[in-house]
Amino acid sequence: MFEYEVLATQGRARAGIFTTPYGDLETPVFAPVGTQATVKTLTPAQLDELGATLVLANTYHLYLRPGDELVAEMGGLHRFMQWPRLLLTDSGGFQVFSLAQTRKIDDDGVTFKSHVDGSTHRFTPEKSIAIQENLGADIIMAFDECSDPNEAAYSQIAMERTHRWAERSLKAKTRHDQALFGIIQGGVDPDLRTASAEFVSSLPFPGLAIGGLSVGETKEETYAMLELVNSILPESKPRYLMGVGTPEDLIEGVRRGVDIFDCVLPTRLARHNAAFSSEGRLNLMNAAYARDEKPINQDCDCYTCRTFTRAYIRHLIVAKEMLAGTLLSIHNLYTLVNLVKNIRQAIIENRDWQAEKWLLDNRE
Amino acid sequence: MFEYEVLATQGRARAGIFTTPYGDLETPVFAPVGTQATVKTLTPAQLDELGATLVLANTYHLYLRPGDELVAEMGGLHRFMQWPRLLLTDSGGFQVFSLAQTRKIDDDGVTFKSHVDGSTHRFTPEKSIAIQENLGADIIMAFDECSDPNEAAYSQIAMERTHRWAERSLKAKTRHDQALFGIIQGGVDPDLRTASAEFVSSLPFPGLAIGGLSVGETKEETYAMLELVNSILPESKPRYLMGVGTPEDLIEGVRRGVDIFDCVLPTRLARHNAAFSSEGRLNLMNAAYARDEKPINQDCDCYTCRTFTRAYIRHLIVAKEMLAGTLLSIHNLYTLVNLVKNIRQAIIENRDWQAEKWLLDNRE
C-alpha cells in the first residue's frame, strides 16, 4: 500500500517518492501547517498555486473544533477543507503538552483541559488513532510524549512511554489507506536517541519521524541528533523531522537525510509582517520600504513578488489590512516549498546546491 | 475622450458602455469598495475572478494613508494596488463628514481632524481634485457636501455649496484622462432635487452622480428621488448612485435608470459572517449550519459556493480563521456583481428579469 523509492542520493541527502493510495509524494518536501483545517489566510487554490503538495493539520485542534466525528460525517478532512493533495495529521501529543491548560500524564495516556473552553478530555494512543482515522489524512502519527530536551532523566521516562504508545498505536489502527508513522524521541542524549531509533525502526511503520527537536536545544545538538538517528534508520522508509523549518534547518536537514518537514514559521512570520528574502529576513512594516518599488525578493517567482511592491505591502500593514497577511504568507510558504523542491531537483540532477545557502541569511 | 452609449433599454432601465482611455465599462455595474487600495481580504486576482470590472477607492483614506503623493510616485493607484480594470475615487467629502473627528465647514472648504492620528487637514474642491489626480483613477468625483436628508433648511445650504464646489472642481481639473462626475444633492426635497439635477446636468460633466441617498431616509423616499432625478438627467451620460447596494436597491435602482453602484455592504456583511442567498440572508455562525453540506447558495457559481460547504465556513468562523472572511467576501461580491451583470444581459436580450426578485428576500 505504501512504498518509498529513493531516486537519487548526494551524500546522505536523498530525493524520493512516497506512494500512497491518494497520490504520490515527492520528497524532500516542506509541508505548510493548516492547524484548524486551513493554512491561515489562504484558499486551497492559493496553496496549490504556490506549489504545496502536503499539508499538516493538527489533531488536537480539530478534535476540539469542529470535532473529528463531524469531519468524518462531512466526508473526511480532504473533502471538508477541499485540499486535493496529500494531508498529514500529528498525534495531538505535542499540543496537549504545549497548549492544553492543565494535564496529567500516566502510562495509559494524558488527561487535559481544553485551551478553548476549559473542558476536560483524555487522549490515549487508541484515542489519538481513532481521531486521526476519523479525520482521514494520508499520513498519521503514533501518539508520543515530547520531553524537555534538557531534562535527561525525564527524557528516558518519556521515551519509554513513547515506545509503549507506539506499539499500542500500531495495534489500534484499523484503516489500511493511512500510513502510520512512528516517532523517535530521546531528547539530546545520544544513548537514548540511539535506543529510540533502534526500537521504533524495528516496528512495522511505513515511515519514521524524529520528534522532540527544535524545542529548546542548540542547532548543534539538533544536527548531531539528526546525524545519529539517520545513521540508524533504514534507507527504505521516509524520515520526517517534525516542526522544524527555518531555511537553514531545511538545508541542514536534507543534507542529513531528512525527507519531510513541516513548520508554522512561514505563516507565523507573515502575521508579524516578516518575510524571507535573499537580503535576509525583512520586516515590511519598516518605514524604509514606504517608497520601495522592488518586490519582497527580486529572485522570487511567487504571486506576491510577481505582482506587488514592498511599498504596497507596507501600506497594507500600516493600514491594518488583512491582505498583507495573505500576501506575506504566499511569499513565505512559496519560499520554503520551492527551496526544498529546488534542492530535490539538484539532488536528482546531481548538481551542487550550496547556492541555496543564501537562505542562511534568514537564520534566527 | 469619454462616451456613453446606450445599447438597449427596458422602461427606464438601460444597458450601456462607458468608454474611457483605460478601457470600456459595461453598465449597469456594481463596484466593490477597496477603501484603502484593497478590497478587504481579497487579492486582485480573486477580485478579477469573481467578475469585478470597477473598484471604488476612498480619497479620504488614501490621502491620510499612504498619502496621494506617495501613490503618485509609485505610478498611481492602478499600479500601486495592481488592479488591471477600472477605478473610481470618491471626493473625500462623505468621509470627512462621517468619519473625521471634528470638522468646520465654510464656503471655501472643510477643515477636519484625521480619525487616524488627530492631525488637522483641509479639503477644498481644488484639493480634492488634486488628490484624485495624484491617485489617478479613471472616474473621479466633484467635491460635495452631503446633508442630513431630514433637515430641509440645511439641505438647501449644502446643495448650493455643492453647486459652487462642482463648478470649482471642474475648473481645478488638469488631467484629461479622468472622467470627472458631478454630484446631485438636495436631500429628500423634490424641489431641491429638481434644482440640483437641473443645475449639475447643465455643467460639462461626462457623468452624473446622485449623492446623499441611503443615509437615513426611507426606501420610498430614495426611490421617489431617483425617479425624479433620472427624469431630468440626460440619457447620454452615465448615472451613478453613490453608496447604495442591497440586492433590492440594485434592482430598484436599475429599474429607475441607474448605471453604476458601489457599496461596502458585501464585504461588511462578510466580516459579520453574513451571506446573501436565495433563502434570504444567512448568518453562517448559526449552529444550524454545523453539519450542513450545502454551499451557501445552491444557485451560485462563485469559487466559495463551487468549493466549500456551509459546515466548513461555519467551522472557520467559530475557529476565528480569517479565511472565513475571504470566502464570504468572494461570495457576497460575486452575488451583487453578477446580479447586475445578469440584469444587464436581460435588458440587452429584452428578457424579463423579475426572476432576480428572489434577492429581495435579502432586504434589510
Interface residues (C-beta under 8 A of the other chain):
Chain A: Q36 A37 T38 K40 T41 L42 T43 P44 A45 Q46 H61 R65 P66 L70 E73 M74 F80 M81 Q82 A290 R291 E293 Y303 T307 F308 T309 A311 Y312 R314 H315 L316 V318 A319 E321 M322 L323 G325 T326 L327
Chain B: Q36 A37 T38 K40 T41 L42 T43 P44 A45 Q46 H61 R65 P66 L70 E73 M74 F80 M81 Q82 A290 R291 E293 Y303 T307 F308 T309 A311 Y312 R314 H315 L316 V318 A319 E321 M322 L323 G325 T326 L327
